Amino acid sequence: MARKKTGGGAKVPAAVDPAAMGLRAEVLEQPITETLETNYMPYAMSVIVSRAIPEIDGFKPSHRKLLYTMYQMRLLSGPRTKSANVVGQTMKLNPHGDAAIYDTMVRLSRGYGALLHPLVDSKGNFGKVYSRDMAWAASRYTEVRLDPICAELFRDIDQDAVDFVDNYDGKMKEPALLPTTFPNVLVSANQGIAVGMASNLCGFNLGEVCDATIAYLKDPECDLMETLKAPDLPTGGQLLYDQAALSDIYRTGRGSFKVRSKWRYVKEENLIEVYEIPYSTTIEAIKEKIIELVKTGKTREISDVRDESDLSGLKLTIDLKRGTDPDKLMSKLFRSTPLLDSQSCNFNILIAGMPRVMGVREILEEWTAWRMDSVRRRTYFTMNRKKEKLHLLLGLRRILLDIDRAIQIIRDTEEDSEVVPNLMIGFGIDQTQAEYVADIRLRNINKEYILRRTQEVDELQAEIADLEDLVSSPKRIKKQITQELTQVKKKYAVPRHTEIVYDHQTQTEADPEDETPDYPVHLFLSHEGYLKKITPQSLRMASDQKYKDGDGPFLQWEANNRDELLVFTDRQQCYKTRLSDFDDAKASVLGDYLPTKLAMDQEERPLWACIPGDYSGNLLFFFDNGKVARVELSAYQTQTRRKKLTGAYSDKAPLVTAFLVREDFEAAVYTTEGRCMVFHTSALNPKTTRTTQGVNIMTLKPKYRVEKVLPLDQTAIVNPSRYRARSLPVNGALLKEEDRGETQMTLNLS
């Protein structure tokens, strides 16, 4: 081989020239689209379908293979076994390394605490879900068995309730799904990252899931938020309730909600103990962030922070400096650390091998259809077994007529292989029945035994008829599923881990409000949407309000500078703003134009506004079609500072006016026909859904509409009993002249 000299005199091999050696280099070209189609896409689909995304039973393949292996090892009852034994046996179904299988087992274990209802009853160190650095012991040291709730996963598995498929080498069978008797997909939290997509299912309380499923089975259009209140997380904490955000999650399967840590102040030692944290973070992440705030000087009230978690549970201790207000400090830490964190939701589930992002109602629909099919298959299995038994007993009944003849046929048959054919010929029975008769023990060939057995025929026929009716009756199948859900709830339901906090604005937003000056103000809103905020001192100096031509006064309030203002528009939207965002004005100016100030949509205009205060009370929405909706004011309270809420009220009819109701009152409703009706607002029941269409209080003719609504004490009605409604809805009564409040001018000639 040729060599060339280098500067240092050393000799190195020269580059090999393929052409000099008689070789021809060939470069194969492949279009990128073909590479994606033949190489990348099969890999991506394998990850999506066979690894990362859970199915309707709530399990990924790795979970299912592990649990089924433990079921086959008879670990549903009996003592625990070493985790290493389970890991080794699982490899027959799951062709992965022992570390990956053991990691899957850890996440399902009671010791790790990642599930509301752990599926693996563990003994030993399995780490903790709230700790990033706490490692679990090796599989040779820990012991496991199936938790009792797993009986609900495998109850029907031996009754053909689900399909079985070959394992990876075709030597064993495994279930394609586990026949769960409750919607485990909503109970067990599950996360997975596939190729180009991901899945993140938060857990819900088992009792609430069972109630919601039962309610759905009775009425598919039921309000799920009445029974399925909010997600429930294994690490506890406080869920900051935001009805709009949760409603979006329930409807679309996507979104997020906020969870806040639980803490207590130990006055004697001047320290704070955090004992429950959000599911989406770890105690180390919180501690590191607090230390960072102290080092950068952003928090000066803390003298020390340490992790004191032990066998009794999580505990993060924060030592305070003298004179520190613990409430104000925690409000600051909630804004600056993962002590308050968001939990994302992405309900991506495999349905018939295809990933689908579904809302809670769609998930219940799919689970119900799948569970009904499982119950139907189970019923078919039981029915066929009973039919087989009935068939044998009918054959036995045939020989009851002449037992001696049956014995004679058997005795006279010379060859064993001829016994069954001779019985078939002698009694007109088929081969299965004849073999059953031939196998009866000699001591049982007596009339009493055969009579006792054949008495079961009528009972079996009745049971088979009942099972056939069950198979063909979806209503009965749903009733049976409901009974099973009721039993599951009674046996396994536990109280919520995560507390739901409805009134949380005061704590999480205390500091920003403290920086805002608080003083009394007067608000004036015009018909055209101009808002003025005037101090009492300025109003005393000049009280005559200025308006544009054609405009005039509409609403006015006495309030404080820190108060919020809710503005409702003709696009069914609600804009939230703080009065502190408006400059103090004078009576001689027009004020701020709300569509511009609140960045409303083009041609959107305000219809009504109110100051919610502490969000107690209700809103009354009067529509021109004679309907009234009473919505709880708390439905408009959000834990985030969102400036716009869509779907603020129903869009089925134009809004005439609205009222903020702290105390119920009598209202007078006027129509364009000249009719009026009076009713008490206490007759209306409040709803939590903002877009409710309301109830009909007034029956209108097609060409007439509701014109205006006033409190009765602000009307000129002299005889209100004429217009009072005894029951709703009513037509209303025509207004008399004396009740119109219209005085006619007269000419005095004296």
C-alpha positions in Angstrom: 0.0 0.0 0.0 1.3 3.4 -0.9 2.4 5.7 2.0 3.1 9.4 2.1 5.5 11.3 4.3 4.4 13.7 7.0 6.2 16.7 8.3 7.6 14.8 11.3 9.0 11.9 9.2 6.3 9.5 10.4 4.6 7.3 7.8 0.9 6.9 7.7 -1.3 4.9 5.2 -2.6 7.0 2.3 -6.3 7.2 1.7 -7.7 4.2 -0.1 -8.9 4.9 -3.6 -11.7 2.4 -4.5 -11.2 3.0 -8.2 -7.4 2.1 -7.9 -8.4 -1.2 -6.4 -10.9 -2.0 -9.1 -13.9 -1.2 -6.9 -16.9 0.9 -7.8 -18.6 3.0 -5.2 -22.4 3.1 -5.5 -24.7 5.6 -3.7 -28.3 4.5 -3.2 -30.8 7.3 -3.2 -34.2 7.0 -1.4 -36.8 9.8 -1.4 -37.5 11.2 2.0 -41.2 10.4 1.6 -40.5 6.8 1.1 -38.2 6.7 4.1 -41.0 8.2 6.2 -43.6 5.8 4.9 -41.5 2.6 5.2 -39.4 3.3 8.3 -40.7 6.1 10.4 -44.5 5.7 10.2 -44.5 2.0 11.3 -42.3 2.9 14.3 -44.6 5.8 15.2 -47.7 3.7 15.0 -46.1 1.0 17.1 -45.3 3.5 19.8 -48.8 5.0 19.7 -50.8 1.7 19.6 -48.6 -0.7 21.6 -46.9 1.5 24.1 -47.8 5.0 25.1 -51.5 5.6 24.7 -54.0 3.9 27.1 -57.1 2.1 25.9 -60.7 2.2 27.1 -60.0 -0.1 30.1 -57.6 2.5 31.3 -54.4 0.6 30.8 -51.4 0.6 28.5 -50.1 -2.8 27.2 -47.3 -2.8 29.8 -49.8 -2.4 32.7 -52.2 -5.0 31.3 -49.5 -7.6 30.8 -48.1 -7.1 34.3 -51.5 -7.3 36.0 -52.6 -10.3 34.0 -49.3 -12.1 34.9 -49.9 -11.5 38.6 -53.5 -12.7 38.2 -52.2 -15.9 36.5 -49.7 -16.3 39.4 -52.8 -16.3 41.8 -51.7 -13.2 43.5 -55.2 -11.8 43.9 -55.4 -13.8 47.1 -52.8 -15.3 49.2 -49.4 -14.0 50.4 -47.1 -11.6 48.6 -44.2 -12.8 46.4 -40.9 -11.2 45.5 -41.2 -8.5 42.9 -38.4 -10.2 41.0 -40.6 -13.3 40.5 -43.4 -11.2 38.9 -40.9 -9.3 36.7 -39.5 -12.6 35.4 -42.9 -14.1 34.7 -44.1 -10.9 33.0 -41.3 -11.1 30.4 -43.2 -14.0 28.9 -45.8 -11.4 27.7 -43.8 -8.2 27.7 -40.5 -8.5 25.8 -38.7 -5.7 27.7 -35.9 -5.5 30.2 -36.6 -6.2 33.9 -36.0 -2.5 34.8 -38.8 -1.3 32.5 -41.2 -3.9 33.9 -40.3 -3.1 37.5 -40.7 0.7 36.9 -44.3 -0.1 35.6 -45.0 -2.1 38.8 -43.7 0.7 41.0 -46.1 3.2 39.5 -49.0 0.9 40.2 -48.0 0.2 43.8 -49.6 1.4 47.0 -46.2 2.4 48.3 -45.4 4.8 45.5 -48.8 6.5 45.7 -49.3 7.6 42.1 -52.9 6.2 41.9 -56.0 7.0 43.8 -56.7 3.3 44.0 -53.4 1.4 43.8 -53.5 -1.9 41.9 -50.5 -3.5 43.5 -50.4 -4.1 47.2 -46.7 -3.6 48.0 -44.3 -4.2 50.9 -40.9 -2.5 51.0 -39.5 0.8 49.7 -41.2 1.8 46.5 -40.2 5.5 46.6 -42.8 8.3 46.5 -44.5 10.0 43.6 -44.0 13.4 45.3 -40.2 12.9 45.5 -37.9 13.2 42.5 -34.8 11.9 44.3 -36.2 9.1 46.5 -35.2 5.9 44.8 -37.1 2.6 45.2 -35.4 -0.6 46.4 -34.4 -3.3 43.9 -37.0 -5.9 42.9 -35.2 -8.7 44.9 -36.0 -6.8 48.2 -39.6 -5.8 47.7 -42.8 -8.0 47.7 -46.1 -7.6 45.9 -49.6 -9.0 45.3 -52.7 -7.7 43.6 -54.8 -5.2 45.6 -58.4 -6.4 46.3 -59.9 -3.8 43.9 -58.2 -5.9 41.1 -61.0 -8.4 41.5 -63.2 -5.8 39.6 -60.7 -6.0 36.7 -60.7 -9.7 36.3 -64.2 -10.7 37.4 -65.4 -11.7 34.0 -62.1 -12.6 32.3 -62.8 -16.4 32.4 -66.3 -15.9 30.9 -65.3 -14.8 27.3 -66.0 -11.2 28.2 -63.0 -9.9 26.2 -60.9 -11.2 23.3 -57.6 -13.0 23.9 -54.7 -12.6 21.5 -51.3 -14.3 21.1 -48.3 -13.0 22.9 -45.2 -11.8 21.0 -43.9 -15.4 20.3 -47.4 -17.0 19.9 -46.9 -19.5 22.8 -49.3 -17.9 25.2 -52.6 -16.0 25.2 -53.2 -12.7 26.9 -56.4 -10.4 27.1 -56.6 -7.6 24.6 -58.4 -5.6 27.3 -59.3 -6.1 30.9 -63.1 -6.3 31.6 -63.2 -3.6 34.3 -66.6 -3.3 36.0 -66.1 0.5 36.5 -64.6 3.2 34.2 -61.0 2.7 35.4 -59.9 5.0 32.6 -61.3 8.0 34.6 -60.1 6.7 38.0 -56.5 5.8 37.4 -54.2 8.7 36.3 -52.2 8.0 33.2 -49.5 9.8 31.2 -47.8 8.8 28.0 -45.7 10.4 25.3 -46.0 8.8 21.9 -44.6 10.1 18.5 -46.3 13.3 17.5 -49.0 13.0 20.3 -49.3 12.5 24.0 -51.9 11.5 26.6 -52.5 12.9 30.1 -55.5 11.6 32.0 -56.1 13.0 35.5 -57.8 10.8 38.0 -61.3 11.3 39.4 -62.8 10.0 42.6 -64.2 6.5 42.3 -67.4 7.2 44.0 -68.1 10.3 41.8 -67.2 8.3 38.7 -69.6 5.6 39.6 -72.4 8.2 40.3 -71.6 10.0 37.0 -71.7 6.7 35.0 -75.0 5.7 36.6 -76.5 9.1 35.9 -75.2 8.8 32.3 -76.8 5.4 31.9 -80.1 6.8 33.0 -79.8 10.0 30.9 -77.0 10.5 28.4 -77.7 14.3 28.4 -77.4 14.7 32.1 -75.2 17.4 33.6 -72.0 15.5 34.5 -70.6 18.3 36.6 -73.4 17.7 39.2 -72.0 14.2 40.0 -68.4 14.4 38.7 -67.5 17.5 40.6 -63.8 17.9 39.7 -60.6 15.8 39.3 -59.2 14.1 42.4 -55.4 13.7 42.7 -53.5 11.1 44.9 -51.2 13.8 46.5 -54.2 15.8 47.7 -53.9 19.6 47.8 -56.6 22.1 47.0 -58.2 22.3 43.6 -59.0 25.9 42.7 -62.4 25.5 41.2 -62.9 27.3 37.8 -66.2 26.1 36.4 -65.5 27.4 32.9 -62.1 25.7 32.7 -63.4 22.4 34.0 -66.4 22.6 31.7 -64.0 22.9 28.8 -62.0 19.9 30.0 -65.2 17.9 30.4 -66.4 18.9 26.9 -63.2 18.7 24.9 -60.8 16.6 26.9 -58.2 19.3 26.8 -57.3 22.1 29.3 -55.8 22.7 32.7 -56.7 23.5 36.2 -54.8 24.8 39.2 -53.9 22.9 42.4 -52.6 24.6 45.5 -50.6 23.0 48.3 -52.0 22.6 51.8 -50.2 24.2 54.7 -50.4 25.0 58.4 -48.8 27.6 60.6 -47.2 26.4 63.8 -47.3 29.5 65.9 -45.2 28.2 68.8 -42.3 27.5 66.6 -43.0 30.3 64.0 -42.8 28.0 61.0 -45.0 26.8 58.1 -45.5 23.1 57.4 -46.5 22.1 53.8 -48.1 18.6 54.0 -49.8 18.2 50.6 -48.5 19.4 47.2 -49.8 19.4 43.6 -49.6 16.1 41.8 -47.6 17.7 38.9 -44.6 18.8 41.0 -42.1 17.4 43.5 -41.0 18.4 46.9 -37.4 18.9 45.6 -38.6 21.3 42.9 -40.5 23.4 45.4 -37.6 23.5 47.8 -35.1 24.5 45.1 -37.4 27.4 43.9 -37.9 28.7 47.5 -34.1 28.6 48.0 -33.6 30.5 44.7 -36.1 33.2 45.8 -34.2 33.6 49.1 -30.8 33.8 47.4 -31.9 36.4 44.9 -33.4 38.5 47.6 -37.0 38.3 46.3 -38.1 36.7 49.6 -36.6 38.0 52.8 -39.1 36.5 55.3 -37.6 33.0 55.3 -34.7 31.9 57.5 -34.6 28.2 56.5 -36.4 25.6 54.4 -36.0 21.8 54.8 -37.5 18.5 53.7 -38.8 16.6 56.8 -40.7 13.9 54.9 -40.7 10.6 56.8 -42.8 7.4 57.0 -45.8 9.4 58.2 -45.8 11.4 54.9 -44.7 14.5 53.2 -43.6 17.6 55.1 -41.8 20.6 53.9 -40.9 23.0 56.8 -40.3 26.7 56.2 -38.8 28.7 59.2 -40.0 32.3 59.3 -38.3 35.4 60.5 -39.8 37.3 63.4 -42.8 39.4 62.5 -43.6 37.6 59.2 -47.2 37.3 58.2 -47.6 33.7 57.1 -50.7 34.4 55.0 -49.0 37.1 52.9 -45.8 35.0 52.6 -47.7 31.9 51.3 -49.6 34.2 48.8 -46.3 35.3 47.5 -44.9 31.7 47.3 -48.1 30.5 45.5 -47.4 33.0 42.8 -43.6 32.3 42.6 -43.2 28.6 43.2 -44.8 25.2 42.3 -46.7 25.3 45.6 -49.5 26.3 43.2 -49.2 24.5 39.9 -51.3 23.7 36.8 -52.4 20.2 36.0 -52.7 19.7 32.3 -55.3 17.4 30.7 -55.2 15.6 27.4 -57.8 12.8 27.3 -56.2 10.9 24.4 -57.4 7.3 24.3 -57.1 4.4 21.8 -60.5 3.5 20.5 -60.5 0.5 18.1 -56.8 1.1 17.6 -57.2 4.8 16.7 -56.2 7.6 19.1 -59.0 10.0 19.9 -59.1 13.0 22.2 -62.4 12.8 24.0 -64.4 14.7 26.6 -65.8 13.0 29.7 -69.2 12.4 28.1 -67.6 10.7 25.0 -65.4 8.6 27.3 -68.5 7.4 29.2 -70.2 6.7 25.9 -67.4 4.6 24.6 -66.9 2.8 28.0 -70.6 2.1 28.3 -70.8 0.6 24.8 -67.7 -1.5 25.4 -69.0 -2.7 28.9 -72.4 -3.5 27.5 -70.7 -5.7 24.9 -68.6 -7.4 27.6 -71.8 -8.1 29.7 -73.5 -9.4 26.7 -70.6 -11.8 25.9 -70.5 -12.9 29.5 -74.2 -13.6 29.4 -73.8 -15.6 26.2 -71.1 -17.7 27.8 -73.2 -18.5 30.8 -76.2 -19.2 28.7 -74.3 -21.6 26.4 -73.0 -23.5 29.5 -76.5 -23.9 30.8 -77.8 -25.0 27.4 -75.1 -27.7 27.3 -76.1 -28.9 30.7 -79.8 -28.8 29.8 -79.1 -30.8 26.7 -77.4 -33.5 28.8 -80.2 -33.6 31.3 -82.8 -34.0 28.5 -80.9 -37.0 27.4 -80.9 -38.3 30.9 -84.7 -37.8 31.1 -85.1 -40.0 28.1 -83.6 -43.1 29.8 -85.7 -42.4 32.9 -88.6 -44.1 31.0 -86.7 -47.4 30.9 -83.6 -47.6 33.1 -83.5 -51.3 32.9 -83.4 -51.1 29.1 -80.4 -48.8 29.3 -78.6 -51.2 31.6 -79.5 -54.1 29.3 -78.1 -52.3 26.2 -74.8 -51.6 28.0 -74.6 -55.2 29.3 -75.4 -56.8 25.9 -72.9 -54.6 24.0 -69.8 -56.7 23.5 -67.4 -53.9 22.4 -66.8 -50.7 24.4 -66.9 -48.6 21.2 -70.4 -49.7 20.5 -72.0 -48.7 23.8 -72.6 -45.0 22.8 -74.0 -45.9 19.3 -76.3 -48.5 20.8 -77.6 -46.0 23.4 -78.2 -43.5 20.6 -80.2 -46.0 18.7 -82.1 -47.4 21.6 -83.3 -44.0 23.0 -83.1 -41.6 20.1 -80.5 -39.4 21.7 -77.4 -37.7 20.2 -73.8 -38.7 20.8 -73.1 -36.1 23.5 -76.1 -37.2 25.5 -75.2 -40.9 25.0 -71.7 -40.4 26.2 -73.0 -38.6 29.3 -75.4 -41.4 30.1 -72.6 -44.0 29.5 -70.3 -42.3 31.9 -72.7 -42.3 34.8 -71.3 -44.4 37.7 -73.0 -47.7 38.4 -74.2 -46.5 41.9 -76.0 -43.6 40.3 -78.1 -45.6 37.8 -81.1 -45.5 40.0 -84.4 -43.8 39.7 -83.9 -41.4 42.6 -80.6 -40.0 41.3 -82.0 -39.6 37.7 -85.2 -38.0 39.0 -83.3 -35.6 41.2 -81.1 -34.6 38.2 -83.9 -34.2 35.7 -85.8 -31.9 38.2 -83.2 -29.3 37.3 -84.5 -29.1 33.7 -87.4 -26.7 34.4 -85.2 -24.5 36.5 -82.5 -24.4 33.7 -85.1 -23.6 31.1 -86.3 -20.7 33.1 -82.7 -19.4 33.6 -81.9 -19.8 29.9 -85.1 -17.9 29.0 -84.1 -15.1 31.4 -80.6 -14.9 30.0 -81.9 -14.8 26.4 -84.1 -11.9 27.5 -81.1 -10.2 29.1 -79.0 -10.5 26.0 -81.6 -8.9 23.8 -82.5 -6.1 26.3 -80.1 -3.1 26.4 -82.2 -1.7 29.2 -81.6 -4.8 31.4 -77.9 -4.8 30.6 -77.6 -1.1 31.7 -79.5 -2.0 34.9 -77.0 -4.8 35.6 -74.1 -2.4 34.9 -75.7 0.1 37.3 -76.0 -2.6 40.0 -72.3 -3.5 39.6 -71.3 0.2 39.8 -73.3 0.6 43.0 -71.5 -2.4 44.5 -68.1 -1.1 43.5 -68.8 2.3 45.0 -70.1 0.7 48.2 -67.1 -1.6 48.5 -64.1 0.5 47.3 -65.1 4.2 47.3 -63.0 6.5 49.6 -63.4 10.2 50.4 -61.8 12.8 48.1 -58.0 13.3 48.4 -58.1 16.8 46.8 -60.2 19.4 48.4 -62.3 21.6 46.1 -61.9 25.3 46.9 -64.6 27.5 45.4 -63.7 30.8 47.1 -60.0 31.2 46.5 -59.5 34.7 45.1 -58.8 36.4 48.4 -55.8 34.2 49.2 -54.1 33.8 45.8 -54.4 37.4 44.9 -54.0 39.2 48.2 -50.7 41.0 47.5 -51.6 42.7 44.2 -54.8 44.0 45.9 -52.8 45.3 48.8 -50.8 47.5 46.4 -54.0 49.0 45.0 -55.4 52.0 46.9 -58.8 51.5 48.3 -61.3 54.3 48.5 -65.0 54.9 47.8 -66.0 55.8 44.2 -69.3 56.5 42.3 -69.8 54.8 38.9 -71.9 56.0 36.1 -72.6 54.0 33.0 -74.5 55.5 30.0 -76.7 53.7 27.5 -74.0 54.0 24.8 -71.3 52.3 27.0 -69.4 55.3 28.6 -68.2 54.6 32.1 -67.1 57.3 34.6 -65.5 56.6 38.0 -65.8 59.7 40.2 -64.7 60.2 43.8 -67.2 61.5 46.3 -65.2 64.7 46.7 -65.3 65.4 43.0 -69.0 64.6 42.8 -69.8 67.1 45.6 -68.0 69.8 43.7 -69.9 69.2 40.4 -72.7 66.6 40.1 -74.2 67.4 36.7 -73.3 64.5 34.4 -72.3 65.2 30.8 -73.4 62.8 28.0 -73.2 62.7 24.3 -76.2 63.8 22.2 -78.7 61.0 22.2 -77.1 59.3 25.2 -78.1 59.3 28.8 -77.8 57.7 32.2 -78.3 53.9 32.4 -76.7 52.4 35.6 -74.9 53.8 38.6 -73.3 52.3 41.7 -71.4 53.1 44.9 -68.3 51.0 45.1 -64.7 50.8 46.1 -61.6 51.2 43.9 -60.6 47.6 44.4 -63.9 46.2 43.2 -64.4 44.2 40.0 -66.9 45.1 37.3 -68.6 42.5 35.1 -69.8 43.8 31.7 -72.2 41.7 29.6 -72.4 42.3 25.8 -74.7 41.5 22.9 -72.3 38.7 21.9 -73.1 36.6 25.0 -69.7 37.5 26.4 -68.7 38.8 29.9 -65.7 41.1 30.4 -64.1 41.2 33.8 -62.2 44.3 34.8 -61.1 46.1 38.0 -62.3 49.6 38.8 -58.6 50.4 39.6 -57.9 50.0 35.9 -60.0 53.2 35.2 -58.7 56.7 35.9 -60.7 58.9 38.3 -62.8 61.2 36.2 -65.1 64.3 36.6 -68.8 64.6 35.9 -68.0 67.0 33.1 -66.2 64.4 30.9 -67.8 61.6 28.8 -65.7 58.9 30.5 -64.1 55.7 29.2 -65.8 54.0 26.2 -66.1 50.4 27.3 -65.8 48.7 23.9 -62.4 50.4 23.4 -61.2 50.1 27.0 -62.0 46.4 27.3 -60.9 45.6 23.7 -64.3 44.2 22.7 -64.8 42.5 19.3 -65.7 44.7 16.4 -69.3 46.1 16.6 -69.8 44.4 20.0 -71.6 46.6 22.5 -72.3 46.4 26.2 -75.8 45.6 27.4 -75.6 45.5 31.1 -73.0 45.5 34.0 -72.8 44.8 37.7 -70.3 44.8 40.6 -70.1 41.2 41.8 -68.5 41.9 45.2 -67.9 38.6 46.9 -69.8 36.7 44.1 -72.7 35.8 46.4 -76.2 36.0 45.0 -77.7 35.3 41.6 -78.1 37.0 38.2 -81.5 37.2 36.5 -81.4 37.3 32.7 -84.7 38.3 31.0 -85.0 37.4 27.4 -87.5 38.9 24.9 -89.2 35.5 24.3 -90.6 35.5 27.8 -88.0 33.3 29.4 -85.9 34.1 32.6 -82.6 32.4 33.6 -81.4 32.5 37.1 -77.6 31.8 37.3 -75.5 31.7 40.4 -73.1 34.6 40.4 -70.3 32.3 41.5 -70.4 30.8 38.0 -68.5 33.9 36.8 -65.8 33.7 39.4 -62.5 32.5 38.1 -59.2 31.8 39.9 -57.2 33.3 37.1 -57.4 36.9 35.9 -59.2 36.1 32.7 -60.6 39.3 31.1 -63.2 37.6 28.9 -65.7 34.8 29.5 -67.5 33.4 26.5 -70.9 31.8 26.8 -71.9 34.3 29.5 -75.6 33.7 29.0 -77.9 31.9 26.5 -77.9 32.9 22.9 -81.4 31.5 22.1 -83.1 34.9 22.3 -82.1 38.6 22.7 -81.4 39.8 26.2 -83.8 42.5 27.4 -82.2 43.3 30.8 -80.6 41.6 33.8 -80.6 42.0 37.6 -78.1 41.2 40.4 -80.2 39.6 43.1 -78.9 39.6 46.7 -82.5 39.4 48.1 -85.5 38.2 46.1 -88.1 40.8 45.0 -91.2 41.2 43.0 -90.6 42.1 39.3 -93.0 43.6 36.7 -92.6 42.3 33.2 -94.0 44.5 30.3 -94.6 43.4 26.7 -95.0 45.2 23.4 -98.7 44.1 23.4 -99.4 46.3 26.5 -99.6 43.4 28.9 -97.9 43.1 32.2 -97.3 40.3 34.8 -95.9 40.5 38.3 -94.0 37.6 39.9 -91.7 36.9 42.8 -88.1 36.0 41.8 -87.9 33.3 44.5 -90.1 31.2 42.2 -87.0 30.7 40.0 -84.4 28.0 40.9 -80.7 29.0 40.4 -78.6 27.1 37.9 -74.8 26.6 37.8 -74.6 26.5 34.0 -74.2 30.0 32.6 -75.8 29.2 29.2 -79.1 27.8 30.6 -82.1 28.9 28.5 -84.1 29.5 31.7 -87.8 28.9 32.3 -90.8 30.4 30.6 -92.6 32.9 32.8 -94.8 34.6 30.1 -96.7 33.2 27.1 -96.4 35.6 24.2 -98.2 35.8 20.9 -95.8 35.3 17.9 -95.5 39.0 17.0 -95.0 40.4 20.6 -91.9 40.5 22.8 -90.9 41.4 26.3 -90.2 45.1 26.3 -88.9 46.0 29.7 -88.6 44.6 33.3 -88.7 46.7 36.5 -88.8 46.0 40.2 -92.4 46.4 41.3 -91.6 49.2 43.7 -90.2 51.2 40.8 -93.3 51.0 38.7 -96.5 53.1 38.7 -98.8 50.1 39.2 -101.6 50.9 41.6 -103.2 47.5 41.8 -100.5 44.8 41.6 -102.8 42.0 42.5 -104.4 42.3 39.0 -101.1 41.3 37.4 -99.6 38.8 39.9 -99.0 35.3 38.6 -100.4 32.4 40.6 -98.4 29.9 38.4 -95.9 30.2 35.6 -96.1 30.8 32.7 -99.0 33.3 32.3 -100.3 35.5 29.5 -100.3 38.6 31.7 -103.0 41.2 32.0 -103.6 44.3 29.8 -102.4 47.4 31.6 -105.1 49.8 32.9 -104.6 53.5 32.4 -104.0 54.2 36.1 -101.2 51.6 36.1 -99.3 53.0 33.1 -97.9 56.0 35.0 -98.7 58.3 32.1 -100.1 61.7 33.2 -101.8 63.8 30.6 -101.3 67.6 30.6 -104.4 69.7 31.0 -105.1 73.4 30.2 -106.2 75.4 33.2 -108.6 78.1 31.9 -109.4 79.6 35.3 
